[in-house]
């Protein structure tokens, strides 16, 4: 008497040679479809959460940018030394490009980390938090 170990061979042909070829093929196709469908459902659950976190990070970055840009210049009556003109707007280039650069880098770091599922997400959230605290302290 020989004993077969369970789960030694997996798949549609686990029981040995086919007895009814059509049923085995259908069983294999149904099993393959089931594996594909369940993997798609699992991917969609995580993707939905990523979209929500990414949208929140982008919105927070946009709010921080909107809160900090007025401090770099605006529609000012007279040009002061070191200001640049862009249409009716006068701004300090160092402050403007510094604010845009820092907010863009921190938001992009957060979004990249969310998309890749890496530690960049944590670093980006910390950078956005520091920027938020700086805006509150102003």
BASEMI-69323 format. One record per residue: residue number from 1; y, z, x of N, C-alpha, C, O in turn. Coordinates in steps of 0.02 Angstrom, whole numbers. Last residue first. Example, Ala and Ser with C-alpha at 12.3 -4.5 7.8 and 13.67 -1.06 7.14 Angstrom:
<lotors>
LOTOR   seq      n_v      n_w      n_u     ca_v     ca_w     ca_u      c_v      c_w      c_u      o_v      o_w      o_u
LOTOR     2     -112      354      642      -53      357      684        2      394      645       57      402      670
LOTOR     1     -284      390      660     -225      390      615     -165      390      660     -166      423      712
</lotors>
This chain:
<lotors>
LOTOR   seq      n_v      n_w      n_u     ca_v     ca_w     ca_u      c_v      c_w      c_u      o_v      o_w      o_u
LOTOR   138     4073      548      184     4137      514      197     4189      538      150     4246      515      153
LOTOR   137     3952      597      147     3994      640      187     4064      610      198     4110      646      218
LOTOR   136     3890      488       83     3909      548       45     3958      593       82     4001      624       50
LOTOR   135     3869      403      191     3913      381      137     3935      441       96     3993      445       76
LOTOR   134     3778      480      264     3842      463      294     3892      441      241     3951      458      245
LOTOR   133     3670      480      174     3704      543      190     3773      531      221     3820      567      207
LOTOR   132     3638      344      182     3659      372      119     3696      438      130     3747      451       98
LOTOR   131     3597      334      315     3656      297      292     3683      326      227     3743      331      218
LOTOR   130     3482      415      307     3537      434      351     3602      398      331     3655      429      329
LOTOR   129     3407      338      217     3427      406      200     3485      430      242     3531      462      217
LOTOR   128     3385      222      292     3424      218      230     3448      287      208     3503      293      182
LOTOR   127     3307      280      395     3371      249      410     3415      243      348     3475      256      351
LOTOR   126     3196      320      318     3235      370      354     3304      343      371     3354      377      363
LOTOR   125     3150      197      273     3173      246      224     3215      300      258     3265      323      230
LOTOR   124     3115      140      399     3167      111      358     3195      159      306     3255      162      295
LOTOR   123     3009      224      438     3070      219      479     3128      191      438     3184      216      443
LOTOR   122     2919      195      334     2944      263      343     3008      263      384     3056      297      366
LOTOR   121     2898       57      357     2923       80      293     2953      150      300     3007      163      274
LOTOR   120     2841       47      481     2910       25      474     2940       49      408     3000       59      403
LOTOR   119     2708       76      472     2753      133      484     2826      112      480     2870      155      477
LOTOR   118     2651      -38      341     2651       -8      408     2701       49      412     2733       67      362
LOTOR   117     2634     -138      244     2599      -75      237     2596      -38      304     2545       -8      321
LOTOR   116     2705     -255      239     2649     -252      285     2608     -188      279     2552     -184      305
LOTOR   115     2800     -226      139     2760     -287      135     2698     -283      179     2644     -305      159
LOTOR   114     2856     -107      187     2823     -108      122     2777     -169      117     2720     -163       92
LOTOR   113     2909     -150      310     2857      -99      308     2820      -97      243     2759      -86      241
LOTOR   112     3005     -240      263     2950     -264      306     2893     -214      306     2834     -234      303
LOTOR   111     3089     -151      194     3053     -204      157     2995     -232      198     2942     -247      170
LOTOR   110     3136      -71      302     3100      -42      245     3059      -94      208     3000      -83      193
LOTOR   109     3198     -168      381     3143     -127      409     3102      -97      353     3040      -96      355
LOTOR   108     3298     -211      294     3245     -258      314     3185     -221      344     3128     -241      332
LOTOR   107     3376      -94      287     3344     -121      227     3287     -168      244     3234     -165      214
LOTOR   106     3415      -83      422     3377      -29      391     3343      -53      327     3286      -33      313
LOTOR   105     3482     -207      442     3423     -189      483     3382     -134      449     3321     -139      447
LOTOR   104     3586     -199      347     3537     -253      344     3474     -235      383     3418     -246      359
LOTOR   103     3658      -87      392     3628      -86      325     3574     -140      319     3521     -128      290
LOTOR   102     3696     -134      520     3656      -73      513     3621      -71      445     3562      -54      440
LOTOR   101     3771     -253      489     3712     -254      532     3667     -194      522     3606     -201      516
LOTOR   100     3876     -208      408     3829     -258      382     3765     -259      423     3710     -264      395
LOTOR    99     3938     -119      499     3912      -96      434     3860     -144      407     3806     -123      386
LOTOR    98     3971     -208      605     3930     -148      616     3898     -123      552     3838     -109      551
LOTOR    97     4054     -300      545     3989     -323      568     3943     -265      585     3882     -271      580
LOTOR    96     4162     -209      512     4128     -251      462     4059     -271      485     4010     -261      449
LOTOR    95     4201     -152      634     4177     -110      579     4137     -151      528     4084     -129      505
LOTOR    94     4238     -268      706     4188     -221      732     4158     -178      677     4097     -169      674
LOTOR    93     4339     -331      625     4273     -363      637     4220     -315      663     4162     -320      643
LOTOR    92     4426     -273      491     4413     -257      561     4344     -284      578     4294     -262      548
LOTOR    91     4506     -391      382     4456     -341      397     4452     -331      472     4471     -374      512
LOTOR    90     4583     -461      240     4592     -440      310     4540     -386      324     4531     -340      284
LOTOR    89     4575     -594      126     4547     -531      150     4563     -521      224     4558     -567      264
LOTOR    88     4608     -717       79     4656     -663       68     4634     -596       97     4670     -546       93
LOTOR    87     4523     -794      212     4556     -804      147     4608     -749      137     4647     -736      182
LOTOR    86     4505     -685      324     4458     -731      292     4484     -741      221     4469     -702      176
LOTOR    85     4565     -624      477     4580     -646      410     4526     -695      386     4504     -739      423
LOTOR    84     4548     -472      571     4534     -543      560     4550     -560      488     4550     -517      444
LOTOR    83     4643     -357      670     4611     -377      607     4600     -452      605     4638     -491      635
LOTOR    82     4714     -320      783     4640     -319      787     4606     -339      723     4544     -339      721
LOTOR    81     4855     -248      703     4824     -274      765     4748     -267      764     4721     -214      746
LOTOR    80     4866     -295      529     4872     -245      583     4838     -274      645     4798     -320      640
LOTOR    79     4953     -384      410     4899     -385      459     4914     -334      513     4970     -331      539
LOTOR    78     4997     -311      253     5015     -338      319     4956     -335      366     4915     -289      364
LOTOR    77     4916     -286      130     4980     -322      134     4994     -351      202     5002     -412      208
LOTOR    76     4742     -319      108     4794     -275      134     4858     -317      142     4854     -376      158
LOTOR    75     4601     -322       40     4662     -360       28     4721     -315       45     4747     -278        3
LOTOR    74     4502     -259      176     4511     -278      106     4573     -322       99     4594     -354      147
LOTOR    73     4403     -149      278     4461     -192      266     4468     -206      193     4443     -168      151
LOTOR    72     4301      -60      285     4310     -105      342     4370     -150      334     4387     -187      381
LOTOR    71     4283       10      170     4313       46      226     4326        1      286     4358       23      334
LOTOR    70     4214      -75       83     4286      -67       75     4320      -30      132     4380      -38      143
LOTOR    69     4076      -62      130     4117     -120      147     4192     -109      135     4231     -133      176
LOTOR    68     4007       50       78     4037       53      145     4082       -6      162     4124        1      206
LOTOR    67     3960       20      -50     4000       81      -40     4035       82       27     4089      112       33
LOTOR    66     3886      -96      -32     3944      -98      -76     3989      -37      -67     4050      -42      -75
LOTOR    65     3784      -43       50     3829      -95       76     3893      -99       34     3947     -106       62
LOTOR    64     3724       44      -39     3755       71       22     3803       21       51     3857       39       74
LOTOR    63     3678      -50     -134     3726        2     -153     3762       31      -93     3822       42      -94
LOTOR    62     3586     -122      -55     3644     -156      -84     3698     -106     -105     3757     -119      -96
LOTOR    61     3493      -21      -27     3529      -54       27     3592      -89        2     3644      -87       34
LOTOR    60     3447        3     -158     3482       56     -121     3522       27      -63     3578       48      -51
LOTOR    59     3388     -122     -184     3443      -99     -225     3483      -44     -190     3544      -43     -192
LOTOR    58     3285     -125      -89     3337     -176      -87     3398     -154     -127     3454     -166     -106
LOTOR    57     3209      -13     -133     3238      -14      -65     3295      -65      -61     3347      -50      -31
LOTOR    56     3171      -56     -262     3211        4     -254     3245        5     -186     3304       22     -181
LOTOR    55     3093     -168     -228     3153     -176     -269     3199     -116     -263     3260     -124     -259
LOTOR    54     2989     -105     -156     3033     -154     -124     3097     -165     -162     3151     -171     -132
LOTOR    53     2930      -27     -257     2961        5     -198     3008      -42     -162     3062      -21     -140
LOTOR    52     2889     -133     -343     2934      -81     -367     2969      -47     -308     3030      -38     -308
LOTOR    51     2803     -206     -260     2862     -238     -289     2913     -186     -313     2973     -195     -304
LOTOR    50     2705     -110     -235     2745     -136     -181     2809     -168     -207     2863     -158     -179
LOTOR    49     2647      -96     -360     2683      -39     -331     2727      -62     -274     2782      -35     -264
LOTOR    48     2589     -222     -372     2640     -201     -419     2680     -143     -393     2741     -140     -402
LOTOR    47     2494     -220     -270     2550     -267     -265     2605     -246     -313     2664     -252     -295
LOTOR    46     2398     -130     -314     2438     -113     -256     2500     -158     -251     2552     -135     -229
LOTOR    45     2348     -204     -424     2374     -136     -433     2419     -117     -375     2473      -89     -386
LOTOR    44     2303     -323     -368     2361     -325     -412     2389     -255     -423     2450     -248     -431
LOTOR    43     2189     -284     -297     2247     -310     -261     2309     -308     -304     2363     -292     -279
LOTOR    42     2104     -247     -403     2125     -197     -355     2186     -220     -316     2230     -180     -302
LOTOR    41     2088     -372     -466     2119     -317     -503     2143     -264     -455     2198     -237     -464
LOTOR    40     2021     -443     -365     2087     -465     -388     2123     -409     -425     2184     -400     -416
LOTOR    39     1899     -375     -359     1943     -373     -300     2014     -395     -319     2062     -369     -292
LOTOR    38     1847     -406     -484     1865     -336     -469     1909     -331     -408     1953     -288     -405
LOTOR    37     1828     -545     -470     1873     -519     -521     1893     -447     -506     1952     -429     -514
LOTOR    36     1733     -555     -365     1799     -585     -358     1848     -555     -408     1905     -540     -389
LOTOR    35     1623     -488     -421     1654     -462     -359     1724     -490     -350     1770     -453     -331
LOTOR    34     1601     -574     -531     1618     -503     -542     1651     -473     -480     1700     -436     -485
LOTOR    33     1566     -693     -467     1626     -690     -509     1648     -618     -519     1708     -604     -517
LOTOR    32     1445     -651     -408     1501     -673     -366     1566     -670     -406     1617     -647     -379
LOTOR    31     1369     -623     -522     1384     -570     -475     1443     -588     -430     1485     -546     -415
LOTOR    30     1364     -752     -578     1395     -697     -616     1413     -640     -569     1467     -610     -576
LOTOR    29     1296     -819     -476     1363     -840     -494     1400     -785     -533     1459     -773     -521
LOTOR    28     1173     -751     -477     1214     -752     -416     1287     -771     -433     1333     -741     -406
LOTOR    27     1130     -781     -605     1141     -711     -585     1185     -707     -523     1230     -664     -519
LOTOR    26     1116     -918     -596     1166     -890     -642     1181     -818     -624     1238     -797     -628
LOTOR    25     1013     -924     -502     1078     -954     -487     1132     -925     -532     1187     -910     -510
LOTOR    24      912     -860     -574      935     -832     -511     1003     -859     -493     1047     -822     -471
LOTOR    23      892     -947     -679      917     -880     -692      944     -848     -628      994     -812     -630
LOTOR    22      842    -1060     -614      905    -1064     -650      934     -994     -662      994     -983     -655
LOTOR    21      717    -1021     -558      772    -1041     -516      839    -1039     -552      889    -1018     -523
LOTOR    20      616     -894     -575      650     -941     -619      715     -960     -585      763     -921     -582
LOTOR    19      576     -842     -455      526     -856     -506      555     -906     -556      522     -954     -575
LOTOR    18      607     -850     -281      630     -859     -350      572     -873     -397      526     -910     -380
LOTOR    17      542     -723     -172      553     -793     -191      572     -798     -265      554     -756     -306
LOTOR    16      628     -564     -179      579     -609     -151      594     -680     -173      650     -697     -190
LOTOR    15      732     -490     -230      664     -475     -252      611     -520     -225      553     -516     -245
LOTOR    14      854     -541     -188      829     -479     -158      756     -465     -176      721     -431     -138
LOTOR    13      936     -650     -214      865     -661     -198      833     -599     -168      789     -605     -126
LOTOR    12     1067     -607     -233     1031     -633     -291      955     -641     -277      915     -638     -324
LOTOR    11     1084     -456     -135     1103     -522     -158     1059     -544     -215     1019     -506     -241
LOTOR    10     1006     -374        4     1047     -375      -56     1064     -447      -74     1057     -492      -33
LOTOR     9      877     -287       73      904     -354       64      944     -353        0      918     -334      -53
LOTOR     8      871     -150       59      862     -180      125      890     -251      125      924     -272      172
LOTOR     7      878      -78      -58      940     -105      -30      932     -133       41      981     -139       77
LOTOR     6      731       22      -25      782       -5      -70      844      -27      -31      860        1       21
LOTOR     5      590      -32       64      649       10       63      701      -20       16      713      -80       17
LOTOR     4      429      -43        0      490      -79       17      548      -31       13      555        6      -36
LOTOR     3      270        3       58      331       22       21      389      -18       46      398      -27      106
LOTOR     2      104      -48       35      166      -52       74      225      -34       29      228      -53      -29
LOTOR     1      -59        0       42        0        0        0       62        0       44       69       44       87
</lotors>
